[in-house]
């Protein structure tokens, strides 16, 4: 028999899983955005006029 407490616990777990997935997605987006910016900066400032 499924109890109300079991359902509430499962819902809480699913909500935490959803939050974790969102944070991971944002982390991936930040690393994707910052990687090209770092490359662009290093190529702009890394080489001196020859």
Biopython code that builds the backbone (N, CA, C, O; Angstrom):
import numpy as np
from Bio.PDB.StructureBuilder import StructureBuilder

atoms = [
    (1, "UNK", "N", (0.835, -1.171, 0.000)),
    (1, "UNK", "CA", (0.000, 0.000, 0.000)),
    (1, "UNK", "C", (0.894, 1.252, 0.000)),
    (1, "UNK", "O", (1.814, 1.375, 0.808)),
    (2, "UNK", "N", (0.604, 2.159, -0.909)),
    (2, "UNK", "CA", (1.362, 3.407, -0.995)),
    (2, "UNK", "C", (0.766, 4.405, -0.007)),
    (2, "UNK", "O", (-0.441, 4.640, 0.035)),
    (3, "UNK", "N", (1.649, 4.969, 0.768)),
    (3, "UNK", "CA", (1.200, 5.920, 1.773)),
    (3, "UNK", "C", (1.468, 7.337, 1.294)),
    (3, "UNK", "O", (2.335, 7.569, 0.451)),
    (4, "UNK", "N", (0.716, 8.278, 1.841)),
    (4, "UNK", "CA", (0.869, 9.684, 1.486)),
    (4, "UNK", "C", (2.306, 10.147, 1.750)),
    (4, "UNK", "O", (2.870, 10.910, 0.966)),
    (5, "UNK", "N", (2.881, 9.691, 2.837)),
    (5, "UNK", "CA", (4.241, 10.080, 3.189)),
    (5, "UNK", "C", (5.239, 9.586, 2.125)),
    (5, "UNK", "O", (6.182, 10.296, 1.776)),
    (6, "UNK", "N", (5.023, 8.377, 1.622)),
    (6, "UNK", "CA", (5.884, 7.836, 0.568)),
    (6, "UNK", "C", (5.794, 8.685, -0.702)),
    (6, "UNK", "O", (6.807, 8.965, -1.342)),
    (7, "UNK", "N", (4.589, 9.088, -1.056)),
    (7, "UNK", "CA", (4.379, 9.915, -2.249)),
    (7, "UNK", "C", (5.058, 11.267, -2.068)),
    (7, "UNK", "O", (5.727, 11.748, -2.983)),
    (8, "UNK", "N", (4.899, 11.875, -0.919)),
    (8, "UNK", "CA", (5.514, 13.174, -0.655)),
    (8, "UNK", "C", (7.041, 13.076, -0.679)),
    (8, "UNK", "O", (7.720, 13.970, -1.184)),
    (9, "UNK", "N", (7.565, 11.997, -0.137)),
    (9, "UNK", "CA", (9.016, 11.805, -0.146)),
    (9, "UNK", "C", (9.519, 11.652, -1.586)),
    (9, "UNK", "O", (10.543, 12.227, -1.958)),
    (10, "UNK", "N", (8.802, 10.887, -2.375)),
    (10, "UNK", "CA", (9.195, 10.693, -3.779)),
    (10, "UNK", "C", (9.116, 12.010, -4.546)),
    (10, "UNK", "O", (9.986, 12.293, -5.370)),
    (11, "UNK", "N", (8.104, 12.805, -4.295)),
    (11, "UNK", "CA", (7.973, 14.101, -4.957)),
    (11, "UNK", "C", (9.126, 15.023, -4.573)),
    (11, "UNK", "O", (9.638, 15.762, -5.414)),
    (12, "UNK", "N", (9.532, 14.982, -3.316)),
    (12, "UNK", "CA", (10.652, 15.804, -2.855)),
    (12, "UNK", "C", (11.939, 15.377, -3.550)),
    (12, "UNK", "O", (12.736, 16.226, -3.948)),
    (13, "UNK", "N", (12.149, 14.094, -3.699)),
    (13, "UNK", "CA", (13.337, 13.574, -4.385)),
    (13, "UNK", "C", (13.341, 14.012, -5.843)),
    (13, "UNK", "O", (14.373, 14.432, -6.365)),
    (14, "UNK", "N", (12.203, 13.916, -6.495)),
    (14, "UNK", "CA", (12.111, 14.327, -7.896)),
    (14, "UNK", "C", (12.379, 15.824, -8.055)),
    (14, "UNK", "O", (13.019, 16.241, -9.020)),
    (15, "UNK", "N", (11.901, 16.616, -7.131)),
    (15, "UNK", "CA", (12.138, 18.060, -7.174)),
    (15, "UNK", "C", (13.623, 18.364, -7.009)),
    (15, "UNK", "O", (14.160, 19.220, -7.712)),
    (16, "UNK", "N", (14.283, 17.678, -6.098)),
    (16, "UNK", "CA", (15.722, 17.880, -5.916)),
    (16, "UNK", "C", (16.498, 17.440, -7.151)),
    (16, "UNK", "O", (17.459, 18.098, -7.549)),
    (17, "UNK", "N", (16.090, 16.341, -7.753)),
    (17, "UNK", "CA", (16.725, 15.883, -8.986)),
    (17, "UNK", "C", (16.572, 16.925, -10.095)),
    (17, "UNK", "O", (17.510, 17.180, -10.851)),
    (18, "UNK", "N", (15.395, 17.516, -10.182)),
    (18, "UNK", "CA", (15.136, 18.544, -11.198)),
    (18, "UNK", "C", (16.037, 19.761, -10.969)),
    (18, "UNK", "O", (16.613, 20.305, -11.912)),
    (19, "UNK", "N", (16.150, 20.180, -9.704)),
    (19, "UNK", "CA", (16.993, 21.324, -9.368)),
    (19, "UNK", "C", (18.459, 21.041, -9.702)),
    (19, "UNK", "O", (19.160, 21.905, -10.228)),
    (20, "UNK", "N", (18.911, 19.839, -9.396)),
    (20, "UNK", "CA", (20.296, 19.469, -9.702)),
    (20, "UNK", "C", (20.538, 19.491, -11.212)),
    (20, "UNK", "O", (21.579, 19.963, -11.670)),
    (21, "UNK", "N", (19.584, 18.984, -11.976)),
    (21, "UNK", "CA", (19.716, 18.962, -13.433)),
    (21, "UNK", "C", (19.783, 20.382, -13.984)),
    (21, "UNK", "O", (20.562, 20.656, -14.897)),
    (22, "UNK", "N", (18.976, 21.281, -13.440)),
    (22, "UNK", "CA", (19.005, 22.679, -13.882)),
    (22, "UNK", "C", (20.357, 23.320, -13.578)),
    (22, "UNK", "O", (20.896, 24.053, -14.407)),
    (23, "UNK", "N", (20.904, 23.050, -12.401)),
    (23, "UNK", "CA", (22.199, 23.616, -12.033)),
    (23, "UNK", "C", (23.302, 23.080, -12.933)),
    (23, "UNK", "O", (24.194, 23.829, -13.331)),
    (24, "UNK", "N", (23.253, 21.807, -13.255)),
    (24, "UNK", "CA", (24.247, 21.213, -14.152)),
    (24, "UNK", "C", (24.156, 21.844, -15.541)),
    (24, "UNK", "O", (25.176, 22.121, -16.172)),
    (25, "UNK", "N", (22.933, 22.068, -16.008)),
    (25, "UNK", "CA", (22.734, 22.677, -17.323)),
    (25, "UNK", "C", (23.290, 24.099, -17.348)),
    (25, "UNK", "O", (23.934, 24.494, -18.320)),
    (26, "UNK", "N", (23.049, 24.862, -16.300)),
    (26, "UNK", "CA", (23.580, 26.226, -16.220)),
    (26, "UNK", "C", (25.100, 26.197, -16.170)),
    (26, "UNK", "O", (25.760, 27.045, -16.770)),
    (27, "UNK", "N", (25.656, 25.225, -15.456)),
    (27, "UNK", "CA", (27.106, 25.094, -15.363)),
    (27, "UNK", "C", (27.693, 24.818, -16.747)),
    (27, "UNK", "O", (28.719, 25.393, -17.108)),
    (28, "UNK", "N", (27.052, 23.946, -17.521)),
    (28, "UNK", "CA", (27.506, 23.644, -18.874)),
    (28, "UNK", "C", (27.425, 24.884, -19.754)),
    (28, "UNK", "O", (28.336, 25.150, -20.538)),
    (29, "UNK", "N", (26.334, 25.645, -19.627)),
    (29, "UNK", "CA", (26.169, 26.854, -20.424)),
    (29, "UNK", "C", (27.275, 27.855, -20.104)),
    (29, "UNK", "O", (27.838, 28.467, -21.012)),
    (30, "UNK", "N", (27.586, 28.023, -18.833)),
    (30, "UNK", "CA", (28.641, 28.970, -18.443)),
    (30, "UNK", "C", (29.992, 28.539, -18.994)),
    (30, "UNK", "O", (30.749, 29.375, -19.487)),
    (31, "UNK", "N", (30.304, 27.258, -18.920)),
    (31, "UNK", "CA", (31.603, 26.802, -19.413)),
    (31, "UNK", "C", (31.667, 26.906, -20.934)),
    (31, "UNK", "O", (32.738, 27.164, -21.484)),
    (32, "UNK", "N", (30.562, 26.715, -21.611)),
    (32, "UNK", "CA", (30.520, 26.844, -23.066)),
    (32, "UNK", "C", (30.695, 28.296, -23.477)),
    (32, "UNK", "O", (31.363, 28.590, -24.468)),
    (33, "UNK", "N", (30.102, 29.191, -22.726)),
    (33, "UNK", "CA", (30.203, 30.616, -23.038)),
    (33, "UNK", "C", (31.589, 31.148, -22.713)),
    (33, "UNK", "O", (32.147, 31.920, -23.492)),
    (34, "UNK", "N", (32.150, 30.756, -21.592)),
    (34, "UNK", "CA", (33.425, 31.318, -21.168)),
    (34, "UNK", "C", (34.607, 30.758, -21.953)),
    (34, "UNK", "O", (35.616, 31.450, -22.087)),
    (35, "UNK", "N", (34.528, 29.559, -22.465)),
    (35, "UNK", "CA", (35.653, 28.968, -23.196)),
    (35, "UNK", "C", (36.000, 29.774, -24.451)),
    (35, "UNK", "O", (37.175, 30.093, -24.628)),
    (36, "UNK", "N", (35.060, 30.125, -25.331)),
    (36, "UNK", "CA", (35.419, 30.930, -26.500)),
    (36, "UNK", "C", (35.922, 32.324, -26.112)),
    (36, "UNK", "O", (36.801, 32.873, -26.776)),
    (37, "UNK", "N", (35.378, 32.884, -25.063)),
    (37, "UNK", "CA", (35.811, 34.204, -24.626)),
    (37, "UNK", "C", (37.267, 34.162, -24.177)),
    (37, "UNK", "O", (38.025, 35.088, -24.468)),
    (38, "UNK", "N", (37.667, 33.123, -23.486)),
    (38, "UNK", "CA", (39.050, 32.988, -23.048)),
    (38, "UNK", "C", (39.974, 32.850, -24.255)),
    (38, "UNK", "O", (41.048, 33.451, -24.284)),
    (39, "UNK", "N", (39.573, 32.081, -25.231)),
    (39, "UNK", "CA", (40.372, 31.884, -26.437)),
    (39, "UNK", "C", (40.529, 33.202, -27.184)),
    (39, "UNK", "O", (41.614, 33.535, -27.660)),
    (40, "UNK", "N", (39.453, 33.931, -27.277)),
    (40, "UNK", "CA", (39.473, 35.201, -27.980)),
    (40, "UNK", "C", (40.402, 36.191, -27.279)),
    (40, "UNK", "O", (41.170, 36.891, -27.938)),
    (41, "UNK", "N", (40.338, 36.255, -25.963)),
    (41, "UNK", "CA", (41.197, 37.162, -25.205)),
    (41, "UNK", "C", (42.662, 36.790, -25.360)),
    (41, "UNK", "O", (43.506, 37.664, -25.558)),
    (42, "UNK", "N", (42.975, 35.491, -25.272)),
    (42, "UNK", "CA", (44.374, 35.082, -25.346)),
    (42, "UNK", "C", (44.939, 35.339, -26.738)),
    (42, "UNK", "O", (46.115, 35.680, -26.864)),
    (43, "UNK", "N", (44.140, 35.185, -27.778)),
    (43, "UNK", "CA", (44.643, 35.442, -29.121)),
    (43, "UNK", "C", (44.786, 36.941, -29.354)),
    (43, "UNK", "O", (45.658, 37.363, -30.114)),
    (44, "UNK", "N", (43.967, 37.735, -28.731)),
    (44, "UNK", "CA", (44.029, 39.176, -28.893)),
    (44, "UNK", "C", (45.220, 39.765, -28.134)),
    (44, "UNK", "O", (45.911, 40.640, -28.655)),
    (45, "UNK", "N", (45.463, 39.299, -26.923)),
    (45, "UNK", "CA", (46.483, 39.887, -26.082)),
    (45, "UNK", "C", (47.739, 39.013, -25.960)),
    (45, "UNK", "O", (48.778, 39.478, -25.493)),
    (46, "UNK", "N", (47.640, 37.786, -26.370)),
    (46, "UNK", "CA", (48.761, 36.867, -26.197)),
    (46, "UNK", "C", (49.900, 37.118, -27.175)),
    (46, "UNK", "O", (51.059, 36.881, -26.835)),
    (47, "UNK", "N", (49.603, 37.589, -28.374)),
    (47, "UNK", "CA", (50.628, 37.828, -29.397)),
    (47, "UNK", "C", (50.973, 39.312, -29.443)),
    (47, "UNK", "O", (50.094, 40.174, -29.412)),
    (48, "UNK", "N", (52.259, 39.585, -29.517)),
    (48, "UNK", "CA", (52.713, 40.966, -29.657)),
    (48, "UNK", "C", (53.027, 41.211, -31.123)),
    (48, "UNK", "O", (53.243, 40.276, -31.893)),
    (49, "UNK", "N", (53.048, 42.452, -31.485)),
    (49, "UNK", "CA", (53.351, 42.787, -32.880)),
    (49, "UNK", "C", (54.759, 42.319, -33.247)),
    (49, "UNK", "O", (55.712, 42.558, -32.505)),
    (50, "UNK", "N", (54.883, 41.656, -34.386)),
    (50, "UNK", "CA", (56.164, 41.109, -34.796)),
    (50, "UNK", "C", (56.899, 42.063, -35.717)),
    (50, "UNK", "O", (58.005, 41.760, -36.164)),
]
sb = StructureBuilder()
sb.init_structure("model")
sb.init_model(0)
sb.init_chain("A")
sb.init_seg("    ")
for serial, (resi, resn, name, xyz) in enumerate(atoms, 1):
    if name == "N":
        sb.init_residue(resn, " ", resi, " ")
    sb.init_atom(name, np.array(xyz, "f"), 0.0, 1.0, " ", f" {name:<3s}", serial, name[0])
structure = sb.get_structure()
